[in-house]
Amino acid sequence: MLVLAVTVGVLTAAGVWLLQQRSMVRAIFGLTLISHAVNLLLLTTGVPGWRVEPLMSTAQAADAADPLPQAFVLTAIVISMATTIFMLALAVIGRDDDQEKVPETGEEHA
Amino acid sequence: MLTVLIALFAVALVAPIIFRFADRNGFYVLAAVPALGFVWLLFQLPEVLALQDSVNSGASPPSAAGTGLVQTYAWIPDLGIELSFRMDALAAFMGLIILGVGALVLAYCARYFQRHEARNASFGAQLVAFAGSMFGLVTTDDLIVLYTFWELTSVLSFLLIGYSAHRIFARRSAIQALVVTTLGGLSMLVGLVMLGQAAGTYRLSEIVAAGPELLSGPYAGAFMEWAIVLVLVGALSKSAQVPFHFWLPAAMAAPTPVSAYLHAAAMVKAGVYLVARLAPAFAESGWWQALVIGVGLWTMLVGGWRALRQTDIKLILAYGTVSQLGFLMVANGLGDRDAAMAGLAMLAAHALFKAPLFMVVGIIDHEAGTRDLARLSGIGRNHPWLFGTAVVCAASMAGIPPLFGFVAKESVLESLTHWGEHGAAGAGLWASAWAWTPLVLVAVGTVLTVAYSARFLWGAFATKSLPTDEGIVQVEDTRFHGPVTAGALGPSALLALACVAGAFIPGAMEALPAAFGASMAPLEPGSEPAYLALWHGLTPVLGLSVAVIVTGLVLYAVKDPVARFQAAVPSWVDAQRLYRASLAALDDVAIWVTGRTQRGSLSYYLFIILSVALLAPLLALLFPQENDGGTGLAESILGSAQWTWADTIAQVLVGAAMIVATFAAIRARKRFMAVLLISVTGYGLAAIFALQGAPDLALTQLLVESIVLVAMVLGLRMLPPGWYTRRRSDFKVPRAILGIAFGAVMVAVAVTALASRTADRISLEMPRLAYEQGGGANIVNVLLVDIRAWDTFGEIAVLAAAATGVASLVFIQHRDRQPGNLQDVASGSVGRYRAQDARERQELAAVRKFAIVDQDQWLVAGRTVAPERRSIIFEVVTRLIFHVIILLSIYLLLAGHNTPGGGFAGGLIAGLALTIRYLAGGRYELEQAMPIPAGVLLGSGLAIAALTGAVPLLFGGQVFQSAIVEFALPVIGDVKFVSSTVFDIGVYLVVVGLVIDVLRSLGSEVDRRSEAEGTAQAEAQQRRREARASAEASSAVSAGGSTSGDGRAPTRPERPVSPDAGRVIS
């Protein structure tokens, strides 16, 4: 299972890195990666080891994977789809999601 | 009791209506309410006294219910807070003052304010509401309710002081009063909660009864002392005691009725009331004596001294009030039987003389237009009735017999004498000195009172002379604008009469204070209770009174030397300046903190947020709590041998692919490449879901990833293809470190979480619940649509909001365009490619000649797409699979309860089918495929889901409860229908609506706009060419009619293939 933990770690690291970029689209990518990571984390915590699909017609309750984290993740997937698309609309509506010029904030830049 | 309270607030609400009909006489209507309350309360007095007697004798507990005078209603039972009201002797006494004076002040308002003044209604409403708050404050028996009314009076006081909102002084004074009293109020709230916690009840009466035990019980010591001090800070600030006194004189910016009522008779008495209320319990505490008696004495002297310096007759009264409040604090804070009676008598006396004095000042101010004592002259001679009223009241203030002020002051001095004797008996030097201090300082304070009372009368009414060059000249008599009417003077005259009457029938005034005093122990056990009387015999106190009056008059007589002396003595610490300085310092700190934290840099905020989000789980990992089972980071990584590298080789392959795609996505130079790589991680995630026994998740993730990919590609068309790569590498290293650290912590979290399961999972019961109650075999789906349906309902609300957001961002004004008639759209007009050079033009011409088909062979609107964009294979495939996919989506929707699928998966598949139609046939194809507007889909989806939740309520079930119906259908066989399927249909519609919105806004609308833009550009180009050509032609003509010199013919504009090209259907 360590491979899943490492995948979660890499996805998060890359997500945090992208989130801190100036470009809005890259920040959206970062959030996408972070939500992938969190979904995977939620699922792995719920399912230690491979389990049978939680379908009562084919599996016994004792063998089935934990359905609760699956329900959480399913909700999370759809919600992050909605928010991603909304952020995308925000990002592209201006037709230029990153500026070359640093906006004047009155601060001195080193 | 509650009727009175409710009536006061109710009449405040309807005040605007009253004033519309009655104009300023509406004040009389308002006054009738407290007046009726006053009369009602008078009739209750026998019962009040009976209640107080039975409490005093211990016959009934202090908070006994049963009579109409104790009423309790539940408010916040979990916190032990009740709407409890209790009319004991003290409450009734305060209530009579509040209602009586309130009624008279309201009546006075009817002649004080102008006719047709628009703000009369709101002013009257605020004043009545204030009376209600004050009445609630003194009658409630619950600490928190008391606090609520307390703050209500603060807020109303703020509104009333700021009546002249156009004057900066009024606004500043109002804010100052609010800040000071609210600060005290907050402190008091903390103290009250501490008291309530210590006593285990929020009942005021029970806390007072338990006072001695509290002071010696388990909470004794610092806890109780702090509680008492905090409560007292609230009481002292409300009653304008030093060092909070400065707000009260400034509050004189209010109209005179407000000063008369709030800042003399009622609100400022709230602090005194609270002290009187708590004195029986806590008067023994050391901090109590230091604060109440010490601060009270100091305030009395400061107020009196300052009153002697004022030249504004209203300010003389204001500082006089400060002084008197200090006096009242001392008198009511002693906490023995006789002092309590005397203190309350003095409180009544003060209300009776101070309110009319303010009203008199109001009349003078109103009629003369000034309150400066140097400019007022001869008023006493010309207005005898006014003068007479003022003389009676001022004399009562100075304590001159035979007036009630004298009687009350005598009894206070008497009780102070006893307090001195009692405290000094057998005590050491310092204790004796402290015991006699109140009497001595109060005597000095009353001397000042006599002096400023005389100064007030002189300042307001005397005929004055001024020394000038031509000798001493008499100041011209002040002229009044109009006569002093009975309506204006009546209320004050009535109160002046009460000052006289109180002195001659002291028994009537004494009943309630004596009953309240009897609840406390006397100083000397077995002594006779004190009583009010004009003539107590030739006692030492009488001698003291005479001496005080004489000294005070002397002090007044030598006012000129006194004034010089006062001018010479520098003023003490100026509390007003201190207040301003501390507010300014607060502002500075706020600006400093804001400047340091709110820098306006998004990346800075993100860095802080992410760092905190990193540290919180890291600390939890490094320092596990005891109740975590002690599984720390080290144990979970080193100690557990359970975890393995991977379960299957497939897991490793998928994980590796995701990791590689992630790194590649970071390094991608083009946006489209990054999008594709990011979606690789998404598809990889779907694969892992499938491997982990989560088919629903895998299916949904797969579909979601596809929809997002389409949306991304559609959206990114508007942006330049490459990133802007920053040239400076500022903060790159910290950012990278933050990202890597975050990743590392997440690995640790994942490992720890995997190794830390100790408890049984909470979902053990879910399979059974899902099958038996939800009627479905797919537990995840039943969780979504039944067990956790609320959650899903919230989720689809988010979807609808996001869809609406996307649509409104793109369309701005309306959700989407009405589909037009397909016949009007020219063939091959959509998405025309514009040739950039001659070679491309040739190619385009070839393609167009070859590929124009005007028939709708496969797709409804396929012909509208420009020939160079069409793919006949794509159209054929779309034609073949579209309906199959739609059928599949409906199957998934209906079968999801038992097998993988459900509303989300079904909706997403349907959305994909529509996406394919759009991609193959353009925006007109999409319109044909889904004529229903997205908004309708979203709305009906939400409505269906909501109805599924609500309908079970009609049948006595719970929200979102499922019903299972089984029936047999011909051909199909047995059908088991679960009502939550309907909920899933709602989900399905919302998801389809979302996809449609995305396609129509990021797809169709962007297509349309870029085409319109392209057409506009082409036309502009053509115009430029024509203009250039005609310019060249004309220059050639002027050069001599020859052909153009360089032989280059003007470029012929490219003609559109179809005359309808670029036409837009909107």
Contacts between the chains, C-beta under 8 A, distances in Angstrom:
chain1	res1	chain2	res2	distance
A	1	B	643	5.3
A	1	B	644	6.0
A	1	B	645	7.7
A	1	B	646	6.8
A	1	B	647	6.7
A	1	B	754	5.9
A	2	B	643	6.1
A	2	B	644	7.1
A	2	B	645	5.0
A	2	B	646	7.1
A	2	B	751	7.3
A	3	B	645	6.0
A	3	B	646	4.5
A	3	B	651	5.7
A	3	B	652	5.3
A	3	B	655	4.4
A	3	B	656	8.0
A	4	B	646	7.8
A	4	B	651	6.9
A	4	B	655	6.6
A	4	B	688	7.1
A	4	B	750	7.0
A	5	B	747	4.9
A	5	B	750	3.9
A	5	B	751	5.2
A	5	B	754	7.2
A	6	B	655	7.0
A	6	B	659	7.5
A	6	B	747	6.1
A	7	B	655	4.4
A	7	B	658	5.6
A	7	B	659	6.2
A	7	B	688	7.8
A	8	B	746	5.2
A	8	B	747	6.6
A	8	B	750	5.0
A	9	B	743	4.0
A	9	B	744	6.3
A	9	B	746	5.0
A	9	B	747	3.7
A	9	B	750	7.4
A	10	B	658	7.7
A	10	B	659	4.8
A	10	B	662	5.6
A	10	B	663	7.8
A	10	B	743	6.1
A	11	B	658	7.1
A	11	B	662	6.0
A	11	B	681	6.7
A	11	B	743	7.9
A	12	B	739	7.9
A	12	B	742	5.3
A	12	B	743	4.8
A	12	B	746	4.3
A	13	B	739	4.5
A	13	B	740	5.3
A	13	B	742	5.9
A	13	B	743	2.9
A	13	B	744	7.8
A	13	B	746	7.9
A	14	B	662	4.5
A	14	B	663	7.1
A	14	B	665	7.1
A	14	B	666	5.5
A	14	B	739	7.0
A	14	B	743	7.8
A	15	B	739	7.9
A	16	B	610	6.0
A	16	B	738	6.1
A	16	B	739	4.1
A	16	B	742	4.5
A	16	B	743	7.4
A	17	B	666	6.5
A	17	B	735	6.4
A	17	B	736	6.5
A	17	B	739	3.8
A	18	B	665	8.0
A	18	B	666	6.7
A	19	B	606	6.5
A	19	B	610	7.4
A	20	B	603	5.9
A	20	B	606	5.8
A	20	B	607	6.9
A	20	B	610	7.6
A	20	B	735	4.8
A	20	B	738	7.4
A	20	B	739	7.5
A	22	B	603	7.3
A	22	B	724	7.4
A	22	B	726	6.8
A	23	B	723	5.8
A	23	B	724	6.7
A	25	B	671	6.4
A	25	B	674	7.9
A	25	B	716	7.1
A	25	B	719	6.9
A	26	B	674	7.6
A	26	B	723	7.1
A	29	B	665	6.7
A	29	B	674	6.3
A	29	B	675	7.9
A	29	B	678	5.1
A	32	B	678	5.9
A	32	B	681	8.0
A	32	B	682	7.4
A	32	B	708	7.7
A	33	B	662	6.6
A	33	B	665	7.9
A	33	B	678	7.0
A	33	B	681	6.5
A	36	B	681	5.8
A	36	B	682	6.5
A	36	B	685	5.2
A	37	B	746	6.4
A	39	B	685	6.8
A	40	B	685	6.3
A	40	B	688	6.6
A	41	B	746	6.9
A	41	B	749	7.0
A	41	B	750	5.5
A	41	B	753	7.3
A	43	B	688	7.9
A	43	B	689	6.8
A	43	B	692	5.9
A	43	B	694	6.4
A	43	B	697	7.1
A	44	B	692	7.6
A	44	B	750	6.1
A	44	B	753	7.5
A	44	B	754	6.4
A	45	B	750	7.5
A	45	B	753	4.3
A	45	B	754	6.6
A	46	B	761	7.6
A	47	B	692	5.4
A	47	B	693	6.4
A	47	B	694	7.5
A	48	B	754	6.0
A	48	B	757	6.5
A	49	B	647	6.4
A	50	B	647	5.1
A	50	B	648	7.3
A	50	B	691	7.2
A	50	B	692	6.7
A	50	B	693	6.1
A	51	B	692	7.7
A	51	B	693	4.4
A	52	B	693	5.9
A	53	B	693	5.2
A	53	B	694	7.4
A	53	B	695	5.2
A	53	B	900	7.6
A	54	B	693	7.3
A	54	B	694	8.0
A	54	B	767	7.2
A	54	B	778	7.4
A	54	B	779	4.4
A	54	B	780	5.9
A	55	B	695	7.8
A	55	B	777	5.5
A	55	B	778	5.5
A	55	B	779	7.5
A	55	B	898	7.4
A	55	B	899	6.5
A	55	B	900	7.4
A	56	B	767	6.0
A	56	B	770	6.9
A	56	B	771	5.1
A	56	B	776	7.9
A	56	B	777	3.8
A	56	B	778	7.6
A	56	B	779	6.6
A	57	B	777	4.3
A	57	B	898	6.1
A	57	B	899	7.5
A	61	B	764	7.9
A	61	B	767	4.0
A	61	B	768	7.1
A	64	B	693	7.8
A	64	B	767	6.4
A	64	B	779	7.1
A	65	B	692	7.0
A	65	B	693	4.1
A	65	B	694	6.5
A	66	B	761	5.5
A	66	B	763	5.3
A	67	B	763	5.8
A	67	B	766	5.6
A	67	B	767	7.4
A	67	B	770	7.6
A	67	B	779	3.9
A	67	B	780	5.0
A	67	B	783	5.8
A	68	B	761	7.3
A	68	B	762	6.9
A	68	B	763	4.0
A	68	B	766	6.6
A	68	B	783	6.9
A	70	B	694	4.9
A	70	B	696	6.4
A	70	B	697	5.6
A	70	B	780	4.7
A	70	B	783	7.9
A	71	B	780	5.3
A	71	B	783	3.9
A	71	B	784	5.7
A	71	B	788	6.1
A	73	B	689	7.9
A	73	B	694	7.5
A	73	B	697	5.6
A	74	B	696	6.0
A	74	B	697	5.7
A	74	B	700	5.7
A	74	B	780	6.4
A	74	B	784	6.4
A	74	B	904	6.9
A	75	B	784	7.2
A	75	B	791	6.1
A	75	B	792	6.8
A	75	B	795	5.2
A	77	B	697	7.0
A	77	B	700	5.5
A	77	B	701	5.6
A	77	B	704	5.4
A	78	B	700	6.9
A	78	B	704	6.7
A	78	B	795	6.2
A	78	B	799	6.8
A	78	B	904	5.6
A	78	B	991	7.7
A	79	B	795	5.7
A	79	B	798	5.5
A	79	B	799	7.6
A	81	B	704	4.6
A	81	B	707	6.6
A	81	B	708	5.8
A	82	B	798	5.6
A	82	B	799	4.8
A	82	B	801	7.9
A	82	B	802	3.7
A	82	B	803	7.3
A	82	B	994	6.6
A	83	B	798	7.6
A	83	B	802	6.2
A	84	B	708	5.8
A	84	B	711	7.9
A	85	B	708	6.8
A	85	B	711	5.0
A	85	B	802	6.3
A	85	B	806	6.0
A	85	B	994	7.7
A	85	B	998	5.7
A	86	B	802	4.3
A	86	B	805	4.9
A	86	B	806	5.6
A	88	B	711	6.1
A	88	B	712	6.3
A	88	B	715	4.7
A	88	B	1002	7.6
A	89	B	715	6.8
A	89	B	805	7.0
A	89	B	806	4.2
A	89	B	809	4.7
A	89	B	810	6.4
A	89	B	1001	7.1
A	89	B	1002	6.7
A	90	B	809	6.6
A	91	B	715	7.4
A	91	B	719	7.8
A	92	B	715	4.3
A	92	B	716	6.8
A	92	B	718	4.5
A	92	B	719	5.8
A	92	B	1002	7.5
A	93	B	718	7.8
A	93	B	809	5.2
A	93	B	810	6.7
A	95	B	718	5.1
A	95	B	719	6.6
A	96	B	719	7.0
A	96	B	720	7.4
A	97	B	719	5.9
A	98	B	723	7.1
A	98	B	724	4.5
A	99	B	724	7.6
A	100	B	724	5.8
A	105	B	599	7.3
A	105	B	600	5.2
A	105	B	601	6.8
A	107	B	599	7.0
A	107	B	601	7.8
A	109	B	730	7.9
A	110	B	730	7.3
